[in-house]
């Protein structure tokens, strides 16, 4: 099993927190990670099991007290009412590491009345979901980073905020970059041949759209959600235009909002908010569309390695999503809290991504598919540095050389951000 960088956060939480929730996309390795850190004496249940789910819904106290502690509960979103029972147990005994739960949806968004998926089961909607505030720590596990796949450490975020990069030349080829983008980071996909990845992604998307979203969020028309997901894939790295998307799916604004939210809650997409400040005016407030995994994105759009190598326009939007995805993963692994935004003003000034640390330092990241340096690449970063919006920034490109453009701006190969240099 490949090492997951985030394991240190899980182990730290086990030492001082009664309930640890490992959440993230289906098939990202949550159960494997949870089992690797739980003691051998731990009990384990999965709410994918119909019988266990019925008991969890109809007699949660008997289920939880009968299993004891420590206890691993897999697919917790399928019986969200268990949180009230766990709260009661924790309030009687706040021992650290008592419960580890995994969820393939944002647990705070699952309606408490969501049942088990079986119409004839008895279910009391008054058994509300409890947030377990003060008793739980949420840890998000996303698919593998490229550094994890290569079994390397990635210190990019530290180097980025220190504005400290050492000269080096990348050995990452365009062919290898295209392969990484098309493959993505889901563990199951990594072991498959290219022609078999497509089948896996199709089954994966169908399962989420026809089961998870339908059961958890009361979506009755999964085909509409599928059309929306394809439209979002075409518009990846672009500003979210709900009116246009609604026309594609034939849905009302309210329904479009609901569908977009469910796709984000189930970790298929991520909406990056616009950067804003009380001192900055005229910013467009639309969110930017990004996908959690570019393998899934490329599957939706039938993008192959050959197409990425032949069409720089396609590579441009997909490469930005690839970089955004890697940064999301690095942020989730870090002990430091970072916020991610994009910047676009009404007069056309744009920076692809801005990362802000918990101490308020903001750094810009521009993504360029080109291999040959252009002075125009650095102007947006320099403008925001001059305005005091950014401390410094980097331009990530598909070339090979790492260059110091100025004291505040570096040009870096993709491999530097991926931790592969």
VMD Tcl script that draws the C-alpha trace (Angstrom):
set ca {
  {0.00 0.00 0.00}
  {1.35 3.41 -0.96}
  {1.89 5.80 1.95}
  {-0.68 8.56 2.33}
  {0.88 11.83 3.41}
  {-2.24 12.78 5.35}
  {-1.81 9.85 7.75}
  {0.07 12.14 10.17}
  {-3.03 14.30 10.57}
  {-5.18 11.25 11.32}
  {-2.74 9.95 13.92}
  {-2.48 13.35 15.59}
  {-6.27 13.55 15.80}
  {-6.51 10.04 17.28}
  {-4.40 11.21 20.22}
  {-6.73 13.98 21.38}
  {-10.12 13.81 19.63}
  {-12.98 11.38 20.41}
  {-14.36 11.20 16.84}
  {-12.34 11.43 13.63}
  {-14.20 11.73 10.33}
  {-12.26 10.83 7.19}
  {-14.29 12.22 4.31}
  {-13.71 12.46 0.59}
  {-14.58 10.94 -2.78}
  {-15.60 7.33 -3.10}
  {-12.65 5.08 -3.86}
  {-10.06 7.59 -2.65}
  {-8.74 5.16 -0.02}
  {-10.60 6.32 3.11}
  {-11.34 2.84 4.47}
  {-7.82 1.62 3.76}
  {-6.36 4.63 5.56}
  {-8.72 4.25 8.53}
  {-7.90 0.56 8.95}
  {-4.18 1.28 8.80}
  {-4.31 3.59 11.83}
  {-6.88 1.76 13.96}
  {-5.67 -0.66 16.65}
  {-6.07 -4.37 15.93}
  {-8.67 -4.67 18.68}
  {-10.99 -2.17 16.97}
  {-14.46 -3.20 15.83}
  {-15.53 -2.39 12.29}
  {-18.84 -2.04 10.45}
  {-19.89 -0.74 7.07}
  {-23.23 0.90 6.40}
  {-23.08 -0.44 2.84}
  {-24.35 -3.63 4.49}
  {-28.17 -3.56 4.37}
  {-28.59 -5.42 7.67}
  {-26.17 -3.18 9.54}
  {-27.79 -0.09 8.04}
  {-31.27 -1.22 9.16}
  {-30.03 -1.73 12.70}
  {-28.23 1.62 12.65}
  {-31.45 3.34 11.66}
  {-33.91 1.43 13.84}
  {-31.86 0.72 16.98}
  {-28.65 2.76 16.92}
  {-28.03 2.56 20.66}
  {-28.01 -1.25 20.62}
  {-25.65 -1.26 17.64}
  {-23.14 1.21 19.01}
  {-23.09 -0.06 22.63}
  {-22.82 -3.67 21.46}
  {-19.68 -3.02 19.43}
  {-17.73 -1.06 22.03}
  {-14.68 1.10 21.32}
  {-12.62 1.84 19.33}
  {-15.07 1.53 16.44}
  {-14.68 2.17 12.71}
  {-17.91 3.02 10.87}
  {-17.62 3.03 7.09}
  {-19.95 5.02 4.76}
  {-21.40 6.97 7.67}
  {-23.56 9.16 5.41}
  {-25.94 6.23 4.91}
  {-27.22 6.39 8.50}
  {-26.50 9.95 9.54}
  {-28.74 9.60 12.61}
  {-25.96 7.59 14.30}
  {-24.31 10.89 15.16}
  {-26.81 11.52 17.97}
  {-26.00 8.19 19.58}
  {-22.26 8.76 19.21}
  {-22.67 12.18 20.83}
  {-24.36 10.58 23.80}
  {-21.59 7.96 24.10}
  {-18.81 10.55 23.81}
  {-20.41 12.84 26.38}
  {-20.27 9.93 28.83}
  {-16.66 9.10 27.97}
  {-14.50 11.46 25.89}
  {-11.65 9.02 25.35}
  {-9.55 10.02 22.32}
  {-9.82 7.86 19.23}
  {-13.08 6.22 20.26}
  {-14.72 6.46 16.84}
  {-13.38 6.76 13.32}
  {-16.03 7.32 10.67}
  {-15.66 7.58 6.92}
  {-17.99 9.36 4.55}
  {-18.23 9.69 0.78}
  {-20.24 12.89 1.07}
  {-19.93 16.06 3.10}
  {-21.59 14.82 6.29}
  {-22.82 18.27 7.24}
  {-24.87 18.48 4.03}
  {-26.70 15.13 4.17}
  {-30.36 15.72 5.13}
  {-31.14 14.12 8.48}
  {-34.30 12.56 7.05}
  {-32.26 10.58 4.52}
  {-33.08 6.96 5.06}
  {-31.42 3.72 4.18}
  {-32.46 3.49 0.58}
  {-35.02 0.77 1.36}
  {-38.57 2.04 1.15}
  {-40.14 -0.40 3.59}
  {-37.74 0.27 6.45}
  {-38.89 2.03 9.58}
  {-37.14 5.36 9.92}
  {-37.76 8.22 12.31}
  {-36.77 11.55 10.72}
  {-36.77 13.16 14.17}
  {-33.46 11.41 14.84}
  {-31.62 14.49 13.66}
  {-28.02 14.60 12.59}
  {-25.80 16.08 15.27}
  {-22.76 18.00 14.12}
  {-20.70 16.61 17.03}
  {-19.20 20.07 17.41}
  {-16.29 20.04 19.83}
  {-16.08 16.27 19.65}
  {-15.06 15.60 16.04}
  {-12.27 16.46 13.61}
  {-12.87 16.29 9.86}
  {-10.00 15.19 7.63}
  {-10.47 15.21 3.85}
  {-8.76 12.47 1.85}
  {-8.57 13.17 -1.87}
  {-7.09 10.87 -4.55}
  {-3.31 10.41 -4.70}
  {-1.01 13.31 -5.46}
  {1.61 12.64 -8.12}
  {4.28 12.70 -5.39}
  {2.42 10.01 -3.43}
  {2.17 7.88 -6.56}
  {5.94 8.25 -7.03}
  {6.45 7.67 -3.27}
  {8.14 11.05 -2.80}
  {7.67 13.92 -0.37}
  {6.34 17.18 -1.76}
  {7.53 20.39 -0.09}
  {6.06 22.74 -2.67}
  {3.76 24.69 -0.35}
  {6.60 25.45 2.03}
  {8.84 26.55 -0.83}
  {6.02 28.60 -2.34}
  {5.33 30.62 0.79}
  {9.02 30.97 1.59}
  {9.53 32.20 -2.00}
  {12.53 29.93 -2.06}
  {13.21 27.76 -5.11}
  {16.54 26.31 -6.16}
  {17.56 26.28 -9.81}
  {16.99 22.93 -11.46}
  {15.90 21.56 -14.80}
  {12.85 19.35 -15.07}
  {13.10 15.87 -16.53}
  {9.32 15.49 -16.83}
  {8.44 14.91 -20.49}
  {5.29 16.17 -22.20}
  {4.24 12.57 -22.72}
  {4.56 11.81 -18.99}
  {2.64 14.98 -18.10}
  {-0.21 14.03 -20.45}
  {-0.31 10.53 -18.97}
  {-0.55 11.90 -15.42}
  {-3.38 14.26 -16.34}
  {-5.43 11.60 -18.13}
  {-4.87 9.00 -15.40}
  {-5.57 11.14 -12.36}
  {-5.08 9.86 -8.83}
  {-7.78 7.35 -7.89}
  {-6.00 4.26 -6.46}
  {-7.99 1.76 -8.52}
  {-7.26 3.53 -11.81}
  {-3.50 3.49 -11.31}
  {-3.29 -0.26 -11.78}
  {-5.44 -0.34 -14.93}
  {-4.49 -0.25 -18.56}
  {-5.64 2.90 -20.42}
  {-8.51 1.15 -22.24}
  {-9.83 -0.16 -18.90}
  {-9.73 3.19 -17.11}
  {-12.62 4.47 -19.22}
  {-14.83 1.59 -18.02}
  {-13.93 2.27 -14.40}
  {-14.72 5.97 -14.63}
  {-18.05 5.29 -16.35}
  {-19.08 2.85 -13.64}
  {-17.86 5.23 -10.94}
  {-19.85 8.20 -12.25}
  {-22.98 6.08 -12.85}
  {-22.84 4.77 -9.29}
  {-22.60 8.24 -7.78}
  {-25.29 9.77 -9.99}
  {-27.78 6.89 -9.85}
  {-27.27 5.84 -6.22}
  {-25.40 8.23 -3.95}
  {-26.90 11.49 -5.13}
  {-30.36 9.97 -5.58}
  {-30.45 8.40 -2.13}
  {-28.69 11.09 -0.14}
  {-30.04 14.29 -1.69}
  {-33.42 13.22 -3.08}
  {-32.43 13.83 -6.69}
  {-35.04 12.15 -8.87}
  {-33.61 12.92 -12.32}
  {-30.01 11.68 -12.43}
  {-29.87 12.10 -16.22}
  {-30.21 15.85 -15.75}
  {-27.33 15.79 -13.28}
  {-25.28 13.78 -15.78}
  {-25.86 16.42 -18.46}
  {-24.84 19.13 -16.02}
  {-21.68 17.24 -15.05}
  {-20.67 16.97 -18.72}
  {-21.33 20.68 -19.21}
  {-19.19 21.49 -16.19}
  {-16.41 19.31 -17.59}
  {-16.42 21.27 -20.84}
  {-16.22 24.51 -18.83}
  {-13.55 23.46 -16.36}
  {-11.29 26.33 -15.23}
  {-13.95 28.81 -16.38}
  {-16.24 31.03 -14.33}
  {-19.48 29.40 -13.23}
  {-22.40 30.57 -15.40}
  {-25.53 29.05 -13.89}
  {-27.89 30.51 -16.49}
  {-25.94 28.90 -19.33}
  {-25.71 25.59 -17.50}
  {-29.45 25.68 -16.78}
  {-30.16 26.02 -20.49}
  {-27.99 22.97 -21.21}
  {-29.85 20.81 -18.68}
  {-33.26 22.39 -19.15}
  {-33.59 23.04 -15.42}
  {-34.62 26.01 -13.34}
  {-32.05 28.13 -11.53}
  {-33.05 26.56 -8.21}
  {-32.65 23.02 -9.55}
  {-29.33 23.86 -11.20}
  {-28.08 25.21 -7.87}
  {-29.15 22.00 -6.14}
  {-27.44 19.78 -8.71}
  {-24.19 21.76 -8.56}
  {-24.24 21.56 -4.78}
  {-24.70 17.77 -4.78}
  {-21.81 17.33 -7.21}
  {-19.63 19.35 -4.87}
  {-20.91 17.57 -1.75}
  {-19.96 14.21 -3.29}
  {-16.48 15.44 -4.24}
  {-16.73 15.35 -8.01}
  {-16.20 19.08 -8.48}
  {-14.88 22.01 -6.49}
  {-16.00 25.61 -6.90}
  {-13.16 28.04 -6.24}
  {-14.47 31.35 -4.82}
  {-13.32 34.74 -6.06}
  {-10.66 36.49 -4.01}
  {-12.03 39.54 -2.28}
  {-10.93 42.23 0.15}
  {-12.55 45.30 1.63}
  {-9.83 47.36 -0.04}
  {-10.24 45.85 -3.50}
  {-13.02 46.98 -5.83}
  {-14.63 45.81 -9.09}
  {-13.98 42.12 -8.64}
  {-16.23 39.63 -10.38}
  {-17.75 37.35 -7.76}
  {-18.43 34.23 -9.85}
  {-16.85 31.02 -8.66}
  {-14.50 29.07 -10.91}
  {-15.24 25.46 -11.88}
  {-12.61 22.85 -11.07}
  {-12.68 19.07 -10.89}
  {-11.22 17.08 -8.01}
  {-9.61 14.60 -10.41}
  {-8.46 15.14 -13.99}
  {-8.71 11.46 -14.84}
  {-12.45 11.68 -14.28}
  {-12.58 14.98 -16.14}
  {-10.75 13.59 -19.17}
  {-12.98 10.52 -19.19}
  {-16.10 12.71 -19.29}
  {-14.69 14.65 -22.25}
  {-13.04 11.71 -24.05}
  {-9.68 13.44 -23.78}
  {-6.75 11.13 -24.48}
  {-3.02 11.59 -24.01}
  {-2.69 12.13 -27.76}
  {-5.31 14.89 -27.74}
  {-3.53 16.73 -24.94}
  {-0.25 16.52 -26.83}
  {-1.81 17.69 -30.10}
  {-4.16 20.45 -28.90}
  {-2.60 23.15 -26.69}
  {-5.99 24.83 -26.24}
  {-7.44 21.72 -24.59}
  {-4.25 21.28 -22.59}
  {-4.54 24.84 -21.27}
  {-7.84 24.44 -19.43}
  {-7.14 20.87 -18.32}
  {-3.64 21.73 -17.09}
  {-5.05 24.47 -14.84}
  {-7.50 21.96 -13.37}
  {-4.65 19.49 -12.88}
  {-2.63 22.10 -10.97}
  {-5.67 23.17 -8.95}
  {-6.37 19.53 -8.08}
  {-2.80 18.93 -6.91}
  {-2.92 22.09 -4.80}
  {-6.23 21.03 -3.22}
  {-4.61 17.75 -2.22}
  {-1.50 19.45 -0.83}
  {-3.67 21.86 1.16}
  {-5.73 19.00 2.60}
  {-2.54 17.25 3.73}
  {-0.96 20.29 5.34}
  {-0.97 21.05 9.05}
  {-1.34 24.71 8.06}
  {-4.74 26.03 6.99}
  {-4.80 27.58 3.52}
  {-7.62 29.16 1.56}
  {-7.80 28.94 -2.23}
  {-9.32 31.61 -4.47}
  {-9.15 32.87 -8.02}
  {-8.87 36.51 -9.09}
  {-10.65 38.20 -11.97}
  {-11.60 41.86 -12.07}
  {-14.13 43.56 -14.33}
  {-11.31 45.17 -16.32}
  {-9.88 41.77 -17.26}
  {-7.07 41.35 -14.75}
  {-6.86 37.65 -13.89}
  {-4.75 35.33 -11.76}
  {-5.65 31.65 -11.91}
  {-5.21 30.76 -8.24}
  {-4.42 32.55 -5.00}
  {-3.40 30.67 -1.86}
  {-3.70 32.48 1.46}
  {-2.08 31.13 4.62}
  {-3.63 31.24 8.08}
  {-1.43 34.23 8.90}
  {-2.87 36.20 5.96}
  {-0.06 35.95 3.38}
  {-1.43 35.60 -0.18}
  {0.57 34.06 -3.02}
  {-0.44 33.88 -6.69}
  {-0.20 30.87 -9.00}
  {-0.54 31.36 -12.75}
  {-0.75 28.31 -15.04}
  {0.50 28.33 -18.65}
  {0.42 25.40 -21.05}
  {3.21 26.87 -23.16}
  {6.81 25.71 -23.04}
  {8.40 28.98 -24.17}
  {8.64 31.92 -21.79}
  {6.58 35.03 -22.56}
  {6.94 38.30 -20.62}
  {3.15 38.72 -20.76}
  {2.79 35.78 -18.37}
  {4.14 37.78 -15.44}
  {2.14 41.02 -15.77}
  {-0.98 39.95 -13.79}
  {1.12 38.72 -10.87}
  {3.28 41.84 -10.90}
  {0.20 44.10 -10.95}
  {-1.30 42.41 -7.88}
  {2.07 42.44 -6.12}
  {2.36 46.18 -6.79}
  {-1.18 46.68 -5.45}
  {-0.34 44.80 -2.27}
  {-2.82 42.00 -2.97}
  {-0.06 39.39 -3.32}
  {3.20 38.94 -1.46}
  {4.75 37.14 -4.43}
  {3.88 34.48 -6.99}
  {4.84 31.78 -9.46}
  {4.04 30.99 -13.06}
  {3.75 27.24 -13.59}
  {4.43 26.16 -17.17}
  {5.07 22.98 -19.14}
  {8.68 23.85 -19.90}
  {11.77 22.45 -18.21}
  {13.74 25.33 -16.62}
  {13.17 26.95 -13.22}
  {13.97 30.65 -13.44}
  {13.96 33.55 -11.01}
  {12.19 36.30 -12.93}
  {12.43 38.84 -10.10}
  {12.66 38.89 -6.32}
  {8.90 38.30 -6.20}
  {8.20 36.02 -9.18}
  {9.52 32.61 -10.22}
  {8.89 30.63 -13.39}
  {8.63 26.97 -12.42}
  {8.09 23.71 -14.33}
  {5.02 21.63 -13.53}
  {7.29 19.00 -12.01}
  {8.37 21.44 -9.27}
  {4.80 21.85 -8.08}
  {4.21 18.10 -8.31}
  {7.23 17.38 -6.11}
  {8.90 15.38 -8.86}
  {11.92 17.60 -9.54}
}
mol new
graphics top color blue
foreach p $ca { graphics top sphere $p radius 0.5 }
foreach p [lrange $ca 0 end-1] q [lrange $ca 1 end] { graphics top cylinder $p $q radius 0.2 }
display resetview
